[in-house]
Structures are given as C-alpha cells and as structure tokens.
Amino acid sequence: MGASLEIVIAGVLSAGDVAIVHGTLTLNGIGFDGEPYSQSSDSVVVYHHGPEGWRIAIDAPWGLAEAS
C-alpha cells in the first residue's frame, strides 16, 4: 500500500543500564479508498542494557496514558 514510517527522536535520557527514547512516529500511505492518510503518535521506548546488549524493555508506540 506504499506506506512509509517517519521516526523523529525528540530526546534520549539514560542512566546506567536504562535508556528512555521519546519522539514522534508518523505513518503515511494510501488507504483502501485511494485517499492519502497520515497518522501520528507520541512514542516512548525504554531500553535495558544487559549481557546481550541493548534490548527493548517497554515499547509504547502510542505514548503513555496520563495519570489521573
């Protein structure tokens, strides 16, 4: 469907063996109806560095829910 994904990293925070990366994901493409679409979300990914290197511990591609 010719979709593309754009990733823009807004910031990286790290402390020891943990890193948090936050930014924006934007998906663009052509829908089933032939019309172009674009969908963006705030993304948060938590990485942990262990014996095998950096691995994703938490992936929240649609962001984190606000505390109420």
Distance bins in CASP14 RR format, pairs under 12 A and 6 or more apart:
PFRMAT RR
TARGET T0000
AUTHOR 0000-0000-0000
RMODE 2
METHOD distances of the structure
MODEL  1
1 27 0 0 0 0 0 1 0 0 0 0 0
1 28 0 0 0 0 0 1 0 0 0 0 0
1 29 1 0 0 1 0 0 0 0 0 0 0
1 30 1 0 1 0 0 0 0 0 0 0 0
1 31 1 0 0 1 0 0 0 0 0 0 0
1 32 0 0 0 0 1 0 0 0 0 0 0
1 33 0 0 0 0 0 1 0 0 0 0 0
1 34 0 0 0 0 1 0 0 0 0 0 0
1 35 0 0 0 0 0 1 0 0 0 0 0
1 36 0 0 0 0 0 1 0 0 0 0 0
1 37 0 0 0 0 1 0 0 0 0 0 0
2 27 0 0 0 0 0 1 0 0 0 0 0
2 28 0 0 0 0 1 0 0 0 0 0 0
2 29 1 0 1 0 0 0 0 0 0 0 0
2 30 1 0 0 1 0 0 0 0 0 0 0
2 31 0 0 0 0 1 0 0 0 0 0 0
2 34 0 0 0 0 0 1 0 0 0 0 0
2 36 0 0 0 0 0 1 0 0 0 0 0
2 37 0 0 0 0 0 1 0 0 0 0 0
3 26 0 0 0 0 0 1 0 0 0 0 0
3 27 1 0 0 1 0 0 0 0 0 0 0
3 28 1 0 0 1 0 0 0 0 0 0 0
3 29 1 0 1 0 0 0 0 0 0 0 0
3 30 1 0 0 1 0 0 0 0 0 0 0
3 31 0 0 0 0 1 0 0 0 0 0 0
3 36 0 0 0 0 0 1 0 0 0 0 0
3 37 0 0 0 0 1 0 0 0 0 0 0
3 38 0 0 0 0 0 1 0 0 0 0 0
3 39 0 0 0 0 0 1 0 0 0 0 0
4 25 0 0 0 0 0 1 0 0 0 0 0
4 26 0 0 0 0 1 0 0 0 0 0 0
4 27 1 0 0 1 0 0 0 0 0 0 0
4 28 1 0 1 0 0 0 0 0 0 0 0
4 29 1 0 0 1 0 0 0 0 0 0 0
4 30 0 0 0 0 0 1 0 0 0 0 0
4 36 0 0 0 0 0 1 0 0 0 0 0
4 37 0 0 0 0 0 1 0 0 0 0 0
4 38 0 0 0 0 1 0 0 0 0 0 0
4 39 0 0 0 0 0 1 0 0 0 0 0
5 24 0 0 0 0 0 1 0 0 0 0 0
5 25 1 0 0 1 0 0 0 0 0 0 0
5 26 1 0 0 1 0 0 0 0 0 0 0
5 27 1 0 1 0 0 0 0 0 0 0 0
5 28 1 0 0 1 0 0 0 0 0 0 0
5 29 0 0 0 0 1 0 0 0 0 0 0
5 38 0 0 0 0 0 1 0 0 0 0 0
5 39 0 0 0 0 0 1 0 0 0 0 0
5 40 0 0 0 0 0 1 0 0 0 0 0
5 41 0 0 0 0 0 1 0 0 0 0 0
5 43 0 0 0 0 0 1 0 0 0 0 0
5 61 0 0 0 0 0 1 0 0 0 0 0
6 23 0 0 0 0 0 1 0 0 0 0 0
6 24 1 0 0 1 0 0 0 0 0 0 0
6 25 1 0 0 1 0 0 0 0 0 0 0
6 26 1 0 1 0 0 0 0 0 0 0 0
6 27 0 0 0 0 1 0 0 0 0 0 0
6 28 1 0 0 1 0 0 0 0 0 0 0
6 29 0 0 0 0 0 1 0 0 0 0 0
6 38 0 0 0 0 1 0 0 0 0 0 0
6 39 0 0 0 0 0 1 0 0 0 0 0
6 40 0 0 0 0 1 0 0 0 0 0 0
6 41 0 0 0 0 0 1 0 0 0 0 0
6 43 0 0 0 0 0 1 0 0 0 0 0
7 21 0 0 0 0 1 0 0 0 0 0 0
7 22 0 0 0 0 0 1 0 0 0 0 0
7 23 1 0 0 1 0 0 0 0 0 0 0
7 24 1 0 0 1 0 0 0 0 0 0 0
7 25 1 0 1 0 0 0 0 0 0 0 0
7 26 0 0 0 0 1 0 0 0 0 0 0
7 27 0 0 0 0 0 1 0 0 0 0 0
7 40 0 0 0 0 0 1 0 0 0 0 0
7 41 0 0 0 0 0 1 0 0 0 0 0
7 42 0 0 0 0 0 1 0 0 0 0 0
7 43 1 0 0 1 0 0 0 0 0 0 0
7 45 0 0 0 0 0 1 0 0 0 0 0
7 61 0 0 0 0 0 1 0 0 0 0 0
8 21 0 0 0 0 0 1 0 0 0 0 0
8 22 0 0 0 0 0 1 0 0 0 0 0
8 23 1 0 1 0 0 0 0 0 0 0 0
8 24 1 0 1 0 0 0 0 0 0 0 0
8 25 0 0 0 0 1 0 0 0 0 0 0
8 26 1 0 0 1 0 0 0 0 0 0 0
8 40 0 0 0 0 1 0 0 0 0 0 0
8 41 0 0 0 0 0 1 0 0 0 0 0
8 42 0 0 0 0 0 1 0 0 0 0 0
8 43 0 0 0 0 1 0 0 0 0 0 0
9 19 0 0 0 0 0 1 0 0 0 0 0
9 20 0 0 0 0 0 1 0 0 0 0 0
9 21 1 0 0 1 0 0 0 0 0 0 0
9 22 1 0 0 1 0 0 0 0 0 0 0
9 23 1 0 1 0 0 0 0 0 0 0 0
9 24 0 0 0 0 1 0 0 0 0 0 0
9 25 0 0 0 0 0 1 0 0 0 0 0
9 42 0 0 0 0 0 1 0 0 0 0 0
9 43 0 0 0 0 1 0 0 0 0 0 0
9 44 0 0 0 0 0 1 0 0 0 0 0
9 45 0 0 0 0 1 0 0 0 0 0 0
10 20 0 0 0 0 0 1 0 0 0 0 0
10 21 0 0 0 0 1 0 0 0 0 0 0
10 22 1 0 1 0 0 0 0 0 0 0 0
10 23 1 0 1 0 0 0 0 0 0 0 0
10 24 1 0 0 1 0 0 0 0 0 0 0
10 25 0 0 0 0 0 1 0 0 0 0 0
10 42 0 0 0 0 1 0 0 0 0 0 0
10 43 0 0 0 0 1 0 0 0 0 0 0
10 44 0 0 0 0 0 1 0 0 0 0 0
10 45 0 0 0 0 0 1 0 0 0 0 0
11 19 0 0 0 0 0 1 0 0 0 0 0
11 20 0 0 0 0 1 0 0 0 0 0 0
11 21 1 0 0 1 0 0 0 0 0 0 0
11 22 1 0 1 0 0 0 0 0 0 0 0
11 23 1 0 0 1 0 0 0 0 0 0 0
11 24 0 0 0 0 0 1 0 0 0 0 0
11 42 0 0 0 0 0 1 0 0 0 0 0
11 43 0 0 0 0 0 1 0 0 0 0 0
11 44 0 0 0 0 0 1 0 0 0 0 0
11 45 0 0 0 0 0 1 0 0 0 0 0
12 18 0 0 0 0 0 1 0 0 0 0 0
12 19 1 0 0 1 0 0 0 0 0 0 0
12 20 1 0 0 1 0 0 0 0 0 0 0
12 21 1 0 1 0 0 0 0 0 0 0 0
12 22 0 0 0 0 1 0 0 0 0 0 0
12 23 0 0 0 0 1 0 0 0 0 0 0
12 44 0 0 0 0 0 1 0 0 0 0 0
12 45 0 0 0 0 1 0 0 0 0 0 0
12 46 0 0 0 0 0 1 0 0 0 0 0
12 47 0 0 0 0 1 0 0 0 0 0 0
12 54 0 0 0 0 0 1 0 0 0 0 0
13 19 1 0 0 1 0 0 0 0 0 0 0
13 20 1 0 1 0 0 0 0 0 0 0 0
13 21 0 0 0 0 1 0 0 0 0 0 0
13 22 0 0 0 0 1 0 0 0 0 0 0
13 23 0 0 0 0 0 1 0 0 0 0 0
13 44 0 0 0 0 0 1 0 0 0 0 0
13 45 0 0 0 0 0 1 0 0 0 0 0
13 46 0 0 0 0 1 0 0 0 0 0 0
13 47 0 0 0 0 0 1 0 0 0 0 0
14 20 1 0 0 1 0 0 0 0 0 0 0
14 21 0 0 0 0 1 0 0 0 0 0 0
14 46 0 0 0 0 0 1 0 0 0 0 0
14 47 0 0 0 0 1 0 0 0 0 0 0
14 48 0 0 0 0 0 1 0 0 0 0 0
14 49 0 0 0 0 1 0 0 0 0 0 0
14 54 0 0 0 0 0 1 0 0 0 0 0
15 46 0 0 0 0 0 1 0 0 0 0 0
15 47 0 0 0 0 0 1 0 0 0 0 0
15 48 0 0 0 0 0 1 0 0 0 0 0
15 49 0 0 0 0 0 1 0 0 0 0 0
16 47 0 0 0 0 0 1 0 0 0 0 0
16 48 0 0 0 0 1 0 0 0 0 0 0
16 49 1 0 0 1 0 0 0 0 0 0 0
16 50 0 0 0 0 0 1 0 0 0 0 0
16 54 0 0 0 0 0 1 0 0 0 0 0
17 46 0 0 0 0 0 1 0 0 0 0 0
17 47 0 0 0 0 1 0 0 0 0 0 0
17 48 1 0 0 1 0 0 0 0 0 0 0
17 49 1 0 1 0 0 0 0 0 0 0 0
17 50 1 0 0 1 0 0 0 0 0 0 0
17 51 0 0 0 0 0 1 0 0 0 0 0
17 53 0 0 0 0 1 0 0 0 0 0 0
17 54 0 0 0 0 1 0 0 0 0 0 0
17 55 0 0 0 0 0 1 0 0 0 0 0
17 57 0 0 0 0 0 1 0 0 0 0 0
18 45 0 0 0 0 0 1 0 0 0 0 0
18 46 1 0 0 1 0 0 0 0 0 0 0
18 47 1 0 0 1 0 0 0 0 0 0 0
18 48 1 0 1 0 0 0 0 0 0 0 0
18 49 1 0 0 1 0 0 0 0 0 0 0
18 50 0 0 0 0 0 1 0 0 0 0 0
18 54 0 0 0 0 0 1 0 0 0 0 0
18 55 0 0 0 0 0 1 0 0 0 0 0
18 56 0 0 0 0 0 1 0 0 0 0 0
18 57 1 0 0 1 0 0 0 0 0 0 0
18 58 0 0 0 0 0 1 0 0 0 0 0
19 44 0 0 0 0 0 1 0 0 0 0 0
19 45 0 0 0 0 1 0 0 0 0 0 0
19 46 1 0 0 1 0 0 0 0 0 0 0
19 47 1 0 1 0 0 0 0 0 0 0 0
19 48 0 0 0 0 1 0 0 0 0 0 0
19 49 1 0 0 1 0 0 0 0 0 0 0
19 50 0 0 0 0 0 1 0 0 0 0 0
19 53 0 0 0 0 0 1 0 0 0 0 0
19 54 1 0 0 1 0 0 0 0 0 0 0
19 55 0 0 0 0 0 1 0 0 0 0 0
19 56 0 0 0 0 0 1 0 0 0 0 0
19 57 0 0 0 0 1 0 0 0 0 0 0
19 58 0 0 0 0 0 1 0 0 0 0 0
20 43 0 0 0 0 0 1 0 0 0 0 0
20 44 1 0 0 1 0 0 0 0 0 0 0
20 45 1 0 0 1 0 0 0 0 0 0 0
20 46 1 0 1 0 0 0 0 0 0 0 0
20 47 1 0 0 1 0 0 0 0 0 0 0
20 48 0 0 0 0 0 1 0 0 0 0 0
20 56 0 0 0 0 0 1 0 0 0 0 0
20 57 0 0 0 0 1 0 0 0 0 0 0
20 58 0 0 0 0 1 0 0 0 0 0 0
20 59 0 0 0 0 0 1 0 0 0 0 0
20 60 0 0 0 0 0 1 0 0 0 0 0
20 63 0 0 0 0 0 1 0 0 0 0 0
20 64 0 0 0 0 0 1 0 0 0 0 0
21 42 0 0 0 0 0 1 0 0 0 0 0
21 43 1 0 0 1 0 0 0 0 0 0 0
21 44 1 0 0 1 0 0 0 0 0 0 0
21 45 1 0 1 0 0 0 0 0 0 0 0
21 46 0 0 0 0 1 0 0 0 0 0 0
21 47 1 0 0 1 0 0 0 0 0 0 0
21 54 0 0 0 0 0 1 0 0 0 0 0
21 56 0 0 0 0 1 0 0 0 0 0 0
21 57 0 0 0 0 0 1 0 0 0 0 0
21 58 0 0 0 0 0 1 0 0 0 0 0
21 59 0 0 0 0 0 1 0 0 0 0 0
21 60 0 0 0 0 0 1 0 0 0 0 0
21 61 0 0 0 0 0 1 0 0 0 0 0
21 63 0 0 0 0 0 1 0 0 0 0 0
22 41 0 0 0 0 0 1 0 0 0 0 0
22 42 1 0 0 1 0 0 0 0 0 0 0
22 43 1 0 0 1 0 0 0 0 0 0 0
22 44 1 0 1 0 0 0 0 0 0 0 0
22 45 1 0 0 1 0 0 0 0 0 0 0
22 46 0 0 0 0 1 0 0 0 0 0 0
22 47 0 0 0 0 0 1 0 0 0 0 0
22 58 0 0 0 0 0 1 0 0 0 0 0
22 59 0 0 0 0 0 1 0 0 0 0 0
22 60 0 0 0 0 1 0 0 0 0 0 0
22 61 0 0 0 0 0 1 0 0 0 0 0
22 63 0 0 0 0 1 0 0 0 0 0 0
22 64 0 0 0 0 1 0 0 0 0 0 0
23 40 0 0 0 0 0 1 0 0 0 0 0
23 41 0 0 0 0 1 0 0 0 0 0 0
23 42 1 0 0 1 0 0 0 0 0 0 0
23 43 1 0 1 0 0 0 0 0 0 0 0
23 44 1 0 0 1 0 0 0 0 0 0 0
23 45 0 0 0 0 1 0 0 0 0 0 0
23 60 0 0 0 0 0 1 0 0 0 0 0
23 61 0 0 0 0 0 1 0 0 0 0 0
23 62 0 0 0 0 0 1 0 0 0 0 0
23 63 0 0 0 0 1 0 0 0 0 0 0
23 64 0 0 0 0 0 1 0 0 0 0 0
24 38 0 0 0 0 0 1 0 0 0 0 0
24 39 0 0 0 0 0 1 0 0 0 0 0
24 40 1 0 1 0 0 0 0 0 0 0 0
24 41 1 0 0 1 0 0 0 0 0 0 0
24 42 1 0 0 1 0 0 0 0 0 0 0
24 43 1 0 0 1 0 0 0 0 0 0 0
24 44 0 0 0 0 0 1 0 0 0 0 0
24 61 0 0 0 0 0 1 0 0 0 0 0
24 62 0 0 0 0 0 1 0 0 0 0 0
24 63 0 0 0 0 0 1 0 0 0 0 0
25 38 0 0 0 0 0 1 0 0 0 0 0
25 39 0 0 0 0 1 0 0 0 0 0 0
25 40 1 0 0 1 0 0 0 0 0 0 0
25 41 1 0 1 0 0 0 0 0 0 0 0
25 42 0 0 0 0 1 0 0 0 0 0 0
25 43 1 0 1 0 0 0 0 0 0 0 0
25 44 0 0 0 0 0 1 0 0 0 0 0
25 45 0 0 0 0 0 1 0 0 0 0 0
25 59 0 0 0 0 0 1 0 0 0 0 0
25 60 0 0 0 0 0 1 0 0 0 0 0
25 61 1 0 1 0 0 0 0 0 0 0 0
25 62 0 0 0 0 1 0 0 0 0 0 0
25 63 0 0 0 0 1 0 0 0 0 0 0
26 37 0 0 0 0 0 1 0 0 0 0 0
26 38 1 0 0 1 0 0 0 0 0 0 0
26 39 1 0 0 1 0 0 0 0 0 0 0
26 40 1 0 1 0 0 0 0 0 0 0 0
26 41 0 0 0 0 1 0 0 0 0 0 0
26 42 0 0 0 0 0 1 0 0 0 0 0
26 43 0 0 0 0 0 1 0 0 0 0 0
26 61 0 0 0 0 0 1 0 0 0 0 0
27 36 0 0 0 0 0 1 0 0 0 0 0
27 37 1 0 0 1 0 0 0 0 0 0 0
27 38 1 0 0 1 0 0 0 0 0 0 0
27 39 1 0 1 0 0 0 0 0 0 0 0
27 40 1 0 0 1 0 0 0 0 0 0 0
27 41 0 0 0 0 1 0 0 0 0 0 0
27 43 0 0 0 0 0 1 0 0 0 0 0
27 61 0 0 0 0 1 0 0 0 0 0 0
27 62 0 0 0 0 0 1 0 0 0 0 0
28 35 0 0 0 0 0 1 0 0 0 0 0
28 36 1 0 0 1 0 0 0 0 0 0 0
28 37 1 0 0 1 0 0 0 0 0 0 0
28 38 1 0 1 0 0 0 0 0 0 0 0
28 39 0 0 0 0 1 0 0 0 0 0 0
28 40 0 0 0 0 1 0 0 0 0 0 0
29 35 0 0 0 0 1 0 0 0 0 0 0
29 36 1 0 1 0 0 0 0 0 0 0 0
29 37 1 0 1 0 0 0 0 0 0 0 0
29 38 1 0 0 1 0 0 0 0 0 0 0
29 39 0 0 0 0 1 0 0 0 0 0 0
30 36 1 0 1 0 0 0 0 0 0 0 0
30 37 1 0 0 1 0 0 0 0 0 0 0
30 38 0 0 0 0 0 1 0 0 0 0 0
31 37 1 0 1 0 0 0 0 0 0 0 0
31 38 0 0 0 0 0 1 0 0 0 0 0
31 39 0 0 0 0 0 1 0 0 0 0 0
39 61 0 0 0 0 0 1 0 0 0 0 0
39 62 0 0 0 0 1 0 0 0 0 0 0
40 61 0 0 0 0 0 1 0 0 0 0 0
40 62 0 0 0 0 0 1 0 0 0 0 0
40 63 0 0 0 0 0 1 0 0 0 0 0
41 60 0 0 0 0 1 0 0 0 0 0 0
41 61 1 0 0 1 0 0 0 0 0 0 0
41 62 1 0 1 0 0 0 0 0 0 0 0
41 63 1 0 0 1 0 0 0 0 0 0 0
41 64 0 0 0 0 0 1 0 0 0 0 0
42 60 0 0 0 0 1 0 0 0 0 0 0
42 61 0 0 0 0 1 0 0 0 0 0 0
42 62 1 0 0 1 0 0 0 0 0 0 0
42 63 1 0 1 0 0 0 0 0 0 0 0
42 64 0 0 0 0 1 0 0 0 0 0 0
42 65 0 0 0 0 0 1 0 0 0 0 0
42 66 0 0 0 0 0 1 0 0 0 0 0
43 56 0 0 0 0 0 1 0 0 0 0 0
43 58 0 0 0 0 0 1 0 0 0 0 0
43 59 0 0 0 0 1 0 0 0 0 0 0
43 60 1 0 0 1 0 0 0 0 0 0 0
43 61 1 0 1 0 0 0 0 0 0 0 0
43 62 1 0 0 1 0 0 0 0 0 0 0
43 63 1 0 0 1 0 0 0 0 0 0 0
43 64 0 0 0 0 1 0 0 0 0 0 0
44 56 0 0 0 0 0 1 0 0 0 0 0
44 57 0 0 0 0 0 1 0 0 0 0 0
44 58 1 0 0 1 0 0 0 0 0 0 0
44 59 0 0 0 0 1 0 0 0 0 0 0
44 60 1 0 1 0 0 0 0 0 0 0 0
44 61 0 0 0 0 1 0 0 0 0 0 0
44 62 0 0 0 0 1 0 0 0 0 0 0
44 63 1 0 1 0 0 0 0 0 0 0 0
44 64 1 0 1 0 0 0 0 0 0 0 0
44 65 0 0 0 0 0 1 0 0 0 0 0
45 54 0 0 0 0 0 1 0 0 0 0 0
45 55 0 0 0 0 0 1 0 0 0 0 0
45 56 1 0 0 1 0 0 0 0 0 0 0
45 57 0 0 0 0 1 0 0 0 0 0 0
45 58 1 0 0 1 0 0 0 0 0 0 0
45 59 1 0 1 0 0 0 0 0 0 0 0
45 60 1 0 0 1 0 0 0 0 0 0 0
45 61 0 0 0 0 1 0 0 0 0 0 0
45 62 0 0 0 0 0 1 0 0 0 0 0
45 63 0 0 0 0 1 0 0 0 0 0 0
45 64 0 0 0 0 0 1 0 0 0 0 0
46 54 0 0 0 0 0 1 0 0 0 0 0
46 55 0 0 0 0 0 1 0 0 0 0 0
46 56 1 0 0 1 0 0 0 0 0 0 0
46 57 1 0 1 0 0 0 0 0 0 0 0
46 58 1 0 1 0 0 0 0 0 0 0 0
46 59 1 0 0 1 0 0 0 0 0 0 0
46 60 0 0 0 0 1 0 0 0 0 0 0
46 63 0 0 0 0 0 1 0 0 0 0 0
46 64 0 0 0 0 0 1 0 0 0 0 0
47 53 0 0 0 0 1 0 0 0 0 0 0
47 54 1 0 1 0 0 0 0 0 0 0 0
47 55 1 0 0 1 0 0 0 0 0 0 0
47 56 1 0 1 0 0 0 0 0 0 0 0
47 57 1 0 0 1 0 0 0 0 0 0 0
47 58 0 0 0 0 1 0 0 0 0 0 0
47 59 0 0 0 0 1 0 0 0 0 0 0
48 54 1 0 0 1 0 0 0 0 0 0 0
48 55 1 0 1 0 0 0 0 0 0 0 0
48 56 0 0 0 0 1 0 0 0 0 0 0
48 57 1 0 1 0 0 0 0 0 0 0 0
48 58 0 0 0 0 1 0 0 0 0 0 0
49 55 1 0 0 1 0 0 0 0 0 0 0
49 56 0 0 0 0 0 1 0 0 0 0 0
49 57 0 0 0 0 1 0 0 0 0 0 0
50 57 0 0 0 0 0 1 0 0 0 0 0
58 64 0 0 0 0 1 0 0 0 0 0 0
END
